[in-house]
Amino acid sequence: MGRLPATRFGALSYTEGVMIRKNLQPFRFSSGVFYTYTNPGSTAGMYTYVGDIVNGRFIAEYIHNDQRGLGFNLEFVTLHGLPHRLDGHDLNVKPTAST
């Protein structure tokens, strides 16, 4: 349901993640953690550096009718803007972090 990967303003980004899924009829559980590195941008001839993003999610589903595809789910999503970058550059775009 949620957008994946999460980026800032649609910037060109690279995302790595780990996902797991477990089926226990009639329930299905899945979760994932994703780290997004955003490429440097530019504004008025100056490079811009924003913090990286960590996205986490947990989904619990109840499958009521397999034949008709009827099911219900709850999805919990977190999105954290980090106050640093993987490449070590200092951030020069405000805000420098968000949660």
Contacts in CASP RR format, 6 or more apart in sequence:
PFRMAT RR
TARGET T0000
AUTHOR 0000-0000-0000
METHOD contacts of the structure
MODEL  1
MGRLPATRFGALSYTEGVMIRKNLQPFRFSSGVFYTYTNPGSTAGMYTYV
GDIVNGRFIAEYIHNDQRGLGFNLEFVTLHGLPHRLDGHDLNVKPTAST
1 59 0 8 1.000
1 73 0 8 1.000
1 75 0 8 1.000
2 57 0 8 1.000
2 75 0 8 1.000
2 77 0 8 1.000
4 15 0 8 1.000
4 34 0 8 1.000
4 55 0 8 1.000
5 13 0 8 1.000
5 15 0 8 1.000
5 34 0 8 1.000
5 36 0 8 1.000
5 53 0 8 1.000
5 55 0 8 1.000
6 34 0 8 1.000
6 36 0 8 1.000
6 53 0 8 1.000
6 55 0 8 1.000
6 79 0 8 1.000
7 13 0 8 1.000
7 36 0 8 1.000
7 38 0 8 1.000
7 53 0 8 1.000
8 38 0 8 1.000
8 50 0 8 1.000
8 51 0 8 1.000
8 53 0 8 1.000
11 38 0 8 1.000
11 39 0 8 1.000
11 41 0 8 1.000
11 50 0 8 1.000
12 38 0 8 1.000
12 39 0 8 1.000
13 36 0 8 1.000
13 37 0 8 1.000
13 38 0 8 1.000
13 39 0 8 1.000
13 53 0 8 1.000
14 36 0 8 1.000
14 37 0 8 1.000
14 39 0 8 1.000
15 34 0 8 1.000
15 35 0 8 1.000
15 36 0 8 1.000
15 37 0 8 1.000
16 34 0 8 1.000
16 35 0 8 1.000
17 32 0 8 1.000
17 33 0 8 1.000
17 34 0 8 1.000
17 35 0 8 1.000
18 32 0 8 1.000
18 33 0 8 1.000
19 30 0 8 1.000
19 31 0 8 1.000
19 32 0 8 1.000
20 30 0 8 1.000
20 31 0 8 1.000
20 32 0 8 1.000
21 28 0 8 1.000
21 29 0 8 1.000
21 30 0 8 1.000
22 28 0 8 1.000
22 29 0 8 1.000
22 30 0 8 1.000
25 63 0 8 1.000
26 62 0 8 1.000
26 63 0 8 1.000
26 64 0 8 1.000
27 60 0 8 1.000
27 61 0 8 1.000
27 62 0 8 1.000
27 63 0 8 1.000
28 59 0 8 1.000
28 60 0 8 1.000
28 61 0 8 1.000
28 63 0 8 1.000
29 58 0 8 1.000
29 59 0 8 1.000
29 60 0 8 1.000
29 61 0 8 1.000
30 58 0 8 1.000
30 59 0 8 1.000
30 61 0 8 1.000
31 56 0 8 1.000
31 57 0 8 1.000
31 58 0 8 1.000
31 59 0 8 1.000
32 56 0 8 1.000
32 57 0 8 1.000
32 58 0 8 1.000
33 54 0 8 1.000
33 55 0 8 1.000
33 56 0 8 1.000
34 54 0 8 1.000
34 55 0 8 1.000
34 56 0 8 1.000
35 52 0 8 1.000
35 53 0 8 1.000
35 54 0 8 1.000
35 86 0 8 1.000
36 52 0 8 1.000
36 53 0 8 1.000
36 54 0 8 1.000
36 55 0 8 1.000
37 52 0 8 1.000
37 85 0 8 1.000
37 86 0 8 1.000
37 87 0 8 1.000
38 50 0 8 1.000
38 51 0 8 1.000
38 52 0 8 1.000
38 53 0 8 1.000
38 85 0 8 1.000
40 47 0 8 1.000
40 48 0 8 1.000
40 49 0 8 1.000
40 89 0 8 1.000
41 47 0 8 1.000
41 48 0 8 1.000
41 49 0 8 1.000
42 48 0 8 1.000
46 92 0 8 1.000
47 92 0 8 1.000
48 92 0 8 1.000
48 93 0 8 1.000
49 85 0 8 1.000
49 89 0 8 1.000
49 90 0 8 1.000
49 91 0 8 1.000
49 92 0 8 1.000
49 93 0 8 1.000
50 85 0 8 1.000
50 91 0 8 1.000
50 93 0 8 1.000
51 81 0 8 1.000
51 82 0 8 1.000
51 83 0 8 1.000
51 84 0 8 1.000
51 85 0 8 1.000
51 91 0 8 1.000
51 96 0 8 1.000
51 97 0 8 1.000
52 81 0 8 1.000
52 82 0 8 1.000
52 84 0 8 1.000
52 85 0 8 1.000
52 86 0 8 1.000
53 79 0 8 1.000
53 80 0 8 1.000
53 81 0 8 1.000
53 82 0 8 1.000
54 78 0 8 1.000
54 79 0 8 1.000
54 80 0 8 1.000
54 81 0 8 1.000
54 82 0 8 1.000
55 77 0 8 1.000
55 78 0 8 1.000
55 79 0 8 1.000
55 80 0 8 1.000
56 77 0 8 1.000
56 78 0 8 1.000
56 79 0 8 1.000
57 75 0 8 1.000
57 76 0 8 1.000
57 77 0 8 1.000
57 78 0 8 1.000
58 75 0 8 1.000
58 76 0 8 1.000
59 73 0 8 1.000
59 74 0 8 1.000
59 75 0 8 1.000
59 76 0 8 1.000
60 73 0 8 1.000
60 74 0 8 1.000
61 71 0 8 1.000
61 72 0 8 1.000
61 73 0 8 1.000
62 71 0 8 1.000
62 72 0 8 1.000
62 73 0 8 1.000
63 69 0 8 1.000
63 70 0 8 1.000
63 71 0 8 1.000
64 70 0 8 1.000
64 71 0 8 1.000
64 72 0 8 1.000
65 71 0 8 1.000
80 98 0 8 1.000
80 99 0 8 1.000
81 97 0 8 1.000
81 98 0 8 1.000
81 99 0 8 1.000
82 97 0 8 1.000
83 91 0 8 1.000
83 96 0 8 1.000
83 97 0 8 1.000
84 91 0 8 1.000
85 91 0 8 1.000
END
